[in-house]
Amino acid sequence: MKPNFALILSSDGIGLLHRSVAGAAEGWNTLGEASLEGADPG
């Protein structure tokens, strides 16, 4: 079983990736990113 989503954690922020399995875009695509320097989320 392969995961379809992944989190990228770094000192700058967090990124969400989605695995694409169709055509020339096969691989990981970035869905969004959030900076750790941004406003308080909650």
PQR file with spaces between the fields and no chain letter, atoms N, CA, C, O and H, PARSE charges and radii, in Angstrom:
ATOM       1  N    MET     1       0.842   -1.174    0.000 -0.4000 1.5000
ATOM       2  CA   MET     1       0.000    0.000    0.000 -0.0000 2.0000
ATOM       3  C    MET     1       0.889    1.240    0.000  0.5500 1.7000
ATOM       4  O    MET     1       1.804    1.353    0.816 -0.5500 1.4000
ATOM       5  N    LYS     2       0.621    2.160   -0.908 -0.4000 1.5000
ATOM       6  CA   LYS     2       1.374    3.407   -0.991 -0.0000 2.0000
ATOM       7  C    LYS     2       0.494    4.550   -0.500  0.5500 1.7000
ATOM       8  O    LYS     2      -0.686    4.610   -0.847 -0.5500 1.4000
ATOM       9  H    LYS     2      -0.122    2.068   -1.571  0.4000 1.0000
ATOM      10  N    PRO     3       1.044    5.451    0.297 -0.5600 1.5000
ATOM      11  CA   PRO     3       0.263    6.600    0.752  0.2800 2.0000
ATOM      12  C    PRO     3       0.029    7.572   -0.404  0.5500 1.7000
ATOM      13  O    PRO     3       0.873    7.708   -1.290 -0.5500 1.4000
ATOM      14  N    ASN     4      -1.118    8.242   -0.390 -0.4000 1.5000
ATOM      15  CA   ASN     4      -1.438    9.233   -1.415 -0.0000 2.0000
ATOM      16  C    ASN     4      -1.187   10.654   -0.948  0.5500 1.7000
ATOM      17  O    ASN     4      -1.230   11.583   -1.755 -0.5500 1.4000
ATOM      18  H    ASN     4      -1.804    8.132    0.330  0.4000 1.0000
ATOM      19  N    PHE     5      -0.924   10.844    0.346 -0.4000 1.5000
ATOM      20  CA   PHE     5      -0.649   12.165    0.892 -0.0000 2.0000
ATOM      21  C    PHE     5       0.621   12.108    1.717  0.5500 1.7000
ATOM      22  O    PHE     5       0.956   11.071    2.290 -0.5500 1.4000
ATOM      23  H    PHE     5      -0.889   10.090    1.002  0.4000 1.0000
ATOM      24  N    ALA     6       1.332   13.240    1.775 -0.4000 1.5000
ATOM      25  CA   ALA     6       2.553   13.326    2.579 -0.0000 2.0000
ATOM      26  C    ALA     6       2.672   14.730    3.142  0.5500 1.7000
ATOM      27  O    ALA     6       2.233   15.697    2.519 -0.5500 1.4000
ATOM      28  H    ALA     6       1.060   14.082    1.310  0.4000 1.0000
ATOM      29  N    LEU     7       3.267   14.840    4.322 -0.4000 1.5000
ATOM      30  CA   LEU     7       3.575   16.130    4.929 -0.0000 2.0000
ATOM      31  C    LEU     7       5.072   16.372    4.824  0.5500 1.7000
ATOM      32  O    LEU     7       5.877   15.474    5.073 -0.5500 1.4000
ATOM      33  H    LEU     7       3.623   14.054    4.828  0.4000 1.0000
ATOM      34  N    ILE     8       5.435   17.583    4.455 -0.4000 1.5000
ATOM      35  CA   ILE     8       6.826   18.004    4.434 -0.0000 2.0000
ATOM      36  C    ILE     8       7.007   18.968    5.600  0.5500 1.7000
ATOM      37  O    ILE     8       6.394   20.036    5.632 -0.5500 1.4000
ATOM      38  H    ILE     8       4.782   18.313    4.252  0.4000 1.0000
ATOM      39  N    LEU     9       7.843   18.591    6.548 -0.4000 1.5000
ATOM      40  CA   LEU     9       8.085   19.413    7.729 -0.0000 2.0000
ATOM      41  C    LEU     9       9.485   20.008    7.633  0.5500 1.7000
ATOM      42  O    LEU     9      10.456   19.287    7.401 -0.5500 1.4000
ATOM      43  H    LEU     9       8.340   17.724    6.521  0.4000 1.0000
ATOM      44  N    SER    10       9.590   21.328    7.813 -0.4000 1.5000
ATOM      45  CA   SER    10      10.890   21.988    7.807 -0.0000 2.0000
ATOM      46  C    SER    10      10.887   23.098    8.849  0.5500 1.7000
ATOM      47  O    SER    10       9.858   23.372    9.467 -0.5500 1.4000
ATOM      48  H    SER    10       8.802   21.914    8.002  0.4000 1.0000
ATOM      49  N    SER    11      12.020   23.727    9.039 -0.4000 1.5000
ATOM      50  CA   SER    11      12.097   24.828   10.002 -0.0000 2.0000
ATOM      51  C    SER    11      11.355   26.064    9.497  0.5500 1.7000
ATOM      52  O    SER    11      11.054   26.962   10.283 -0.5500 1.4000
ATOM      53  H    SER    11      12.855   23.504    8.536  0.4000 1.0000
ATOM      54  N    ASP    12      11.054   26.123    8.191 -0.4000 1.5000
ATOM      55  CA   ASP    12      10.340   27.260    7.609 -0.0000 2.0000
ATOM      56  C    ASP    12       8.829   27.091    7.616  0.5500 1.7000
ATOM      57  O    ASP    12       8.101   28.083    7.654 -0.5500 1.4000
ATOM      58  H    ASP    12      11.298   25.394    7.552  0.4000 1.0000
ATOM      59  N    GLY    13       8.338   25.841    7.582 -0.4000 1.5000
ATOM      60  CA   GLY    13       6.901   25.635    7.532 -0.0000 2.0000
ATOM      61  C    GLY    13       6.523   24.189    7.285  0.5500 1.7000
ATOM      62  O    GLY    13       7.325   23.274    7.474 -0.5500 1.4000
ATOM      63  H    GLY    13       8.930   25.035    7.551  0.4000 1.0000
ATOM      64  N    ILE    14       5.271   24.002    6.855 -0.4000 1.5000
ATOM      65  CA   ILE    14       4.697   22.680    6.623 -0.0000 2.0000
ATOM      66  C    ILE    14       4.075   22.676    5.229  0.5500 1.7000
ATOM      67  O    ILE    14       3.419   23.641    4.835 -0.5500 1.4000
ATOM      68  H    ILE    14       4.620   24.746    6.703  0.4000 1.0000
ATOM      69  N    GLY    15       4.282   21.587    4.482 -0.4000 1.5000
ATOM      70  CA   GLY    15       3.692   21.450    3.162 -0.0000 2.0000
ATOM      71  C    GLY    15       2.899   20.160    3.060  0.5500 1.7000
ATOM      72  O    GLY    15       3.245   19.157    3.684 -0.5500 1.4000
ATOM      73  H    GLY    15       4.815   20.803    4.802  0.4000 1.0000
ATOM      74  N    LEU    16       1.831   20.188    2.270 -0.4000 1.5000
ATOM      75  CA   LEU    16       1.001   19.010    2.027 -0.0000 2.0000
ATOM      76  C    LEU    16       1.151   18.605    0.569  0.5500 1.7000
ATOM      77  O    LEU    16       0.945   19.415   -0.335 -0.5500 1.4000
ATOM      78  H    LEU    16       1.549   21.002    1.763  0.4000 1.0000
ATOM      79  N    LEU    17       1.514   17.337    0.345 -0.4000 1.5000
ATOM      80  CA   LEU    17       1.707   16.811   -1.001 -0.0000 2.0000
ATOM      81  C    LEU    17       0.682   15.723   -1.292  0.5500 1.7000
ATOM      82  O    LEU    17       0.204   15.044   -0.384 -0.5500 1.4000
ATOM      83  H    LEU    17       1.682   16.678    1.079  0.4000 1.0000
ATOM      84  N    HIS    18       0.347   15.567   -2.586 -0.4000 1.5000
ATOM      85  CA   HIS    18      -0.559   14.514   -3.036 -0.0000 2.0000
ATOM      86  C    HIS    18       0.118   13.752   -4.163  0.5500 1.7000
ATOM      87  O    HIS    18       0.724   14.356   -5.049 -0.5500 1.4000
ATOM      88  H    HIS    18       0.735   16.119   -3.324  0.4000 1.0000
ATOM      89  N    ARG    19       0.018   12.426   -4.132 -0.4000 1.5000
ATOM      90  CA   ARG    19       0.635   11.590   -5.165 -0.0000 2.0000
ATOM      91  C    ARG    19      -0.265   11.550   -6.396  0.5500 1.7000
ATOM      92  O    ARG    19      -1.449   11.227   -6.305 -0.5500 1.4000
ATOM      93  H    ARG    19      -0.473   11.936   -3.412  0.4000 1.0000
ATOM      94  N    SER    20       0.310   11.881   -7.537 -0.4000 1.5000
ATOM      95  CA   SER    20      -0.383   11.799   -8.814 -0.0000 2.0000
ATOM      96  C    SER    20       0.117   10.563   -9.544  0.5500 1.7000
ATOM      97  O    SER    20       1.325   10.337   -9.616 -0.5500 1.4000
ATOM      98  H    SER    20       1.272   12.144   -7.611  0.4000 1.0000
ATOM      99  N    VAL    21      -0.786    9.765  -10.082 -0.4000 1.5000
ATOM     100  CA   VAL    21      -0.391    8.525  -10.754 -0.0000 2.0000
ATOM     101  C    VAL    21      -0.807    8.498  -12.219  0.5500 1.7000
ATOM     102  O    VAL    21      -0.799    7.438  -12.844 -0.5500 1.4000
ATOM     103  H    VAL    21      -1.767    9.949  -10.023  0.4000 1.0000
ATOM     104  N    ALA    22      -1.172    9.659  -12.777 -0.4000 1.5000
ATOM     105  CA   ALA    22      -1.683    9.675  -14.142 -0.0000 2.0000
ATOM     106  C    ALA    22      -0.792   10.514  -15.060  0.5500 1.7000
ATOM     107  O    ALA    22      -0.463   11.657  -14.743 -0.5500 1.4000
ATOM     108  H    ALA    22      -1.179   10.521  -12.269  0.4000 1.0000
ATOM     109  N    GLY    23      -0.412    9.944  -16.179 -0.4000 1.5000
ATOM     110  CA   GLY    23       0.249   10.681  -17.241 -0.0000 2.0000
ATOM     111  C    GLY    23       1.602   11.269  -16.892  0.5500 1.7000
ATOM     112  O    GLY    23       2.338   10.737  -16.061 -0.5500 1.4000
ATOM     113  H    GLY    23      -0.680    9.016  -16.436  0.4000 1.0000
ATOM     114  N    ALA    24       1.915   12.384  -17.549 -0.4000 1.5000
ATOM     115  CA   ALA    24       3.228   13.017  -17.419 -0.0000 2.0000
ATOM     116  C    ALA    24       3.445   13.660  -16.057  0.5500 1.7000
ATOM     117  O    ALA    24       4.587   13.915  -15.674 -0.5500 1.4000
ATOM     118  H    ALA    24       1.317   12.816  -18.225  0.4000 1.0000
ATOM     119  N    ALA    25       2.376   13.927  -15.321 -0.4000 1.5000
ATOM     120  CA   ALA    25       2.495   14.587  -14.016 -0.0000 2.0000
ATOM     121  C    ALA    25       2.675   13.585  -12.877  0.5500 1.7000
ATOM     122  O    ALA    25       2.459   13.924  -11.714 -0.5500 1.4000
ATOM     123  H    ALA    25       1.448   13.721  -15.633  0.4000 1.0000
ATOM     124  N    GLU    26       3.068   12.359  -13.203 -0.4000 1.5000
ATOM     125  CA   GLU    26       3.229   11.334  -12.171 -0.0000 2.0000
ATOM     126  C    GLU    26       4.277   11.758  -11.155  0.5500 1.7000
ATOM     127  O    GLU    26       5.364   12.208  -11.519 -0.5500 1.4000
ATOM     128  H    GLU    26       3.244   12.083  -14.148  0.4000 1.0000
ATOM     129  N    GLY    27       3.943   11.613   -9.889 -0.4000 1.5000
ATOM     130  CA   GLY    27       4.849   12.008   -8.807 -0.0000 2.0000
ATOM     131  C    GLY    27       4.090   12.771   -7.737  0.5500 1.7000
ATOM     132  O    GLY    27       2.882   12.596   -7.577 -0.5500 1.4000
ATOM     133  H    GLY    27       3.061   11.248   -9.593  0.4000 1.0000
ATOM     134  N    TRP    28       4.801   13.617   -7.005 -0.4000 1.5000
ATOM     135  CA   TRP    28       4.205   14.364   -5.899 -0.0000 2.0000
ATOM     136  C    TRP    28       3.920   15.796   -6.323  0.5500 1.7000
ATOM     137  O    TRP    28       4.785   16.473   -6.880 -0.5500 1.4000
ATOM     138  H    TRP    28       5.783   13.759   -7.135  0.4000 1.0000
ATOM     139  N    ASN    29       2.702   16.252   -6.057 -0.4000 1.5000
ATOM     140  CA   ASN    29       2.284   17.619   -6.348 -0.0000 2.0000
ATOM     141  C    ASN    29       1.961   18.335   -5.045  0.5500 1.7000
ATOM     142  O    ASN    29       1.321   17.768   -4.159 -0.5500 1.4000
ATOM     143  H    ASN    29       2.000   15.702   -5.605  0.4000 1.0000
ATOM     144  N    THR    30       2.404   19.580   -4.931 -0.4000 1.5000
ATOM     145  CA   THR    30       2.148   20.372   -3.731 -0.0000 2.0000
ATOM     146  C    THR    30       0.705   20.861   -3.727  0.5500 1.7000
ATOM     147  O    THR    30       0.257   21.494   -4.683 -0.5500 1.4000
ATOM     148  H    THR    30       2.923   20.040   -5.651  0.4000 1.0000
ATOM     149  N    LEU    31      -0.020   20.570   -2.658 -0.4000 1.5000
ATOM     150  CA   LEU    31      -1.390   21.058   -2.503 -0.0000 2.0000
ATOM     151  C    LEU    31      -1.430   22.376   -1.745  0.5500 1.7000
ATOM     152  O    LEU    31      -2.300   23.210   -1.996 -0.5500 1.4000
ATOM     153  H    LEU    31       0.344   20.056   -1.881  0.4000 1.0000
ATOM     154  N    GLY    32      -0.503   22.569   -0.827 -0.4000 1.5000
ATOM     155  CA   GLY    32      -0.476   23.804   -0.059 -0.0000 2.0000
ATOM     156  C    GLY    32       0.695   23.844    0.893  0.5500 1.7000
ATOM     157  O    GLY    32       1.318   22.826    1.193 -0.5500 1.4000
ATOM     158  H    GLY    32       0.204   21.891   -0.623  0.4000 1.0000
ATOM     159  N    GLU    33       0.980   25.052    1.364 -0.4000 1.5000
ATOM     160  CA   GLU    33       2.064   25.256    2.318 -0.0000 2.0000
ATOM     161  C    GLU    33       1.620   26.267    3.358  0.5500 1.7000
ATOM     162  O    GLU    33       0.796   27.138    3.079 -0.5500 1.4000
ATOM     163  H    GLU    33       0.473   25.879    1.120  0.4000 1.0000
ATOM     164  N    ALA    34       2.167   26.148    4.553 -0.4000 1.5000
ATOM     165  CA   ALA    34       1.883   27.095    5.629 -0.0000 2.0000
ATOM     166  C    ALA    34       3.198   27.458    6.306  0.5500 1.7000
ATOM     167  O    ALA    34       3.995   26.588    6.658 -0.5500 1.4000
ATOM     168  H    ALA    34       2.836   25.440    4.779  0.4000 1.0000
ATOM     169  N    SER    35       3.406   28.741    6.479 -0.4000 1.5000
ATOM     170  CA   SER    35       4.613   29.231    7.132 -0.0000 2.0000
ATOM     171  C    SER    35       4.453   29.157    8.645  0.5500 1.7000
ATOM     172  O    SER    35       3.363   29.373    9.174 -0.5500 1.4000
ATOM     173  H    SER    35       2.759   29.448    6.194  0.4000 1.0000
ATOM     174  N    LEU    36       5.534   28.853    9.326 -0.4000 1.5000
ATOM     175  CA   LEU    36       5.507   28.854   10.787 -0.0000 2.0000
ATOM     176  C    LEU    36       5.595   30.273   11.338  0.5500 1.7000
ATOM     177  O    LEU    36       5.381   30.488   12.531 -0.5500 1.4000
ATOM     178  H    LEU    36       6.419   28.677    8.896  0.4000 1.0000
ATOM     179  N    GLU    37       5.904   31.232   10.488 -0.4000 1.5000
ATOM     180  CA   GLU    37       6.000   32.632   10.892 -0.0000 2.0000
ATOM     181  C    GLU    37       4.660   33.359   10.771  0.5500 1.7000
ATOM     182  O    GLU    37       4.559   34.523   11.160 -0.5500 1.4000
ATOM     183  H    GLU    37       6.078   31.058    9.519  0.4000 1.0000
ATOM     184  N    GLY    38       3.642   32.703   10.246 -0.4000 1.5000
ATOM     185  CA   GLY    38       2.343   33.319   10.006 -0.0000 2.0000
ATOM     186  C    GLY    38       1.567   33.592   11.285  0.5500 1.7000
ATOM     187  O    GLY    38       2.067   33.398   12.393 -0.5500 1.4000
ATOM     188  H    GLY    38       3.724   31.757    9.930  0.4000 1.0000
ATOM     189  N    ALA    39       0.341   34.045   11.105 -0.4000 1.5000
ATOM     190  CA   ALA    39      -0.550   34.360   12.224 -0.0000 2.0000
ATOM     191  C    ALA    39      -0.903   33.106   13.018  0.5500 1.7000
ATOM     192  O    ALA    39      -0.822   31.994   12.496 -0.5500 1.4000
ATOM     193  H    ALA    39      -0.066   34.203   10.205  0.4000 1.0000
ATOM     194  N    ASP    40      -1.285   33.279   14.251 -0.4000 1.5000
ATOM     195  CA   ASP    40      -1.681   32.177   15.130 -0.0000 2.0000
ATOM     196  C    ASP    40      -2.938   31.507   14.577  0.5500 1.7000
ATOM     197  O    ASP    40      -3.964   32.171   14.428 -0.5500 1.4000
ATOM     198  H    ASP    40      -1.351   34.182   14.675  0.4000 1.0000
ATOM     199  N    PRO    41      -2.884   30.194   14.266 -0.5600 1.5000
ATOM     200  CA   PRO    41      -4.029   29.517   13.662  0.2800 2.0000
ATOM     201  C    PRO    41      -5.178   29.238   14.621  0.5500 1.7000
ATOM     202  O    PRO    41      -6.249   28.799   14.201 -0.5500 1.4000
ATOM     203  N    GLY    42      -4.963   29.487   15.877 -0.4000 1.5000
ATOM     204  CA   GLY    42      -6.050   29.081   16.630 -0.0000 2.0000
ATOM     205  C    GLY    42      -6.444   29.462   17.932  0.5500 1.7000
ATOM     206  O    GLY    42      -7.459   28.980   18.436 -0.5500 1.4000
ATOM     207  H    GLY    42      -4.093   29.844   16.217  0.4000 1.0000
